[in-house]
Amino acid sequence: MAAGAYLGGKKTALLMQSTGLGNSLNALTSLNMVCQIPLLMLMSLRGSLFEYNPADVSLGKALGNILDAVGIPYFVPSDAAELNHIIRGAAALSETSSLPVAVGLTPQLLGMTN
């Protein structure tokens, strides 16, 4: 949907759990990257500290390696003060490179920890 919206003249972003990357890799590598369609991906990071679902741990641990392997730049803001800067920078990088760029949002950053 985001690729179609971009081709229709819209700027797009995708909000997803990082574990959704496994299901979207084919579209990202065979459509967005081949056709140079930018996409800002905001990912809530799963499989790290405070994870309650053991099924999300494996992909969570491999996320950075997977993104590196397919050539998708990946950034994780260290705190809320850095969040806006990283998102704006990632959006600009996606537009200038015409490729997907991912921003990981930690549970701590999203206020989802005890």
N, C-alpha and C positions, 0 to 999 in steps of 0.2 A: 504494500500500500504506500509506504514512504517513497519507494522508487518511482511509482506511478505519479504520486503527488509532485515529486521533484520534476519529473518530465513535463508536468502540467504547469510548471512555473512557481511552485511553492517551496519554501525552505522547510525541512523536516527534521525531526528528532524522534528517537525511539526510547521509551522507558521500558526496561525489562529487568528481570532477575538475571544474574550472571549465568545461572544454570540453563537459561534459554539459549545461550550461545551455541550449544551443541545442536539444537534444532535449526538454527539460522545460518550456520556456517556455509552451507551450499549456496544459499541465496546471496550471502555477502560476497563470497569468492567468485561465483559465476555470473552475478548480475552487477552488484555495486562496484566491485573492483575491476572487472573486465570492461564494463561500460563507463567507468569513472563517474559514478553517481555518489556524491557526498552523502554522509549520514552521521549525525551525532548520536551516539548510543550512550545513554545514561543507565548504568547497571547497578542495581542493588547487589552488593557482593554477598554471595551465599557460600557456605562451607568453611567459614573461618571461625573466629571467636564467637561464642554464644550461639552457634548453630544448633538447632534442635532436630533437624532432619538428617540422619546419617547418609541418606542417599545423595545429598548435595555436597558432601565433603570431597569426594574424588574430583569432580569437575572444578570445585572451588580451588583446590590445591593446584590444578593444572591450568587455570585460566590464563595467567600471564604467559606461560609457555605456548599455549595454543594461539593466542593473539600474536605473539612474536613470530610463530611459525608461518602464519598466513600474512604477516606484514601489516597488521592493524595496530597503529599507535594506541597506547593505553596509559592513562594517567589516573592517579588516586590522590585526591586532596587530603592533606594531613589533618586539616581542621576546618571548621566552618568559615574562618576568615579567608582561607585560600579557595574555597568552593567556587565563588563567583568568578574569580580570576581563571581558574582551571577550566571551567565550563566555557567561558568566553574564548579562551585560547584554543580549546579543542574544537569549538565551532568554527573559528577562523581557520585552523589547520585543515579541517575537513573541507571547507569551501575552497581554499587555495590549492589543496592537493587533489581535490575531486575524488576523495576516498573516504571510507568509514573511519571514524575515530571513536574510541571508547573512553568513558570516564567511569571509574569504579567508585561507588558510594558505600562506605563501610557501615556496619550496623551502628557503630558509635556515632558517626556523622549524622545518621538518620534518627538518632535518639532511640534506638531499639535495643538498648542494653540496660541491665539493672544497675 
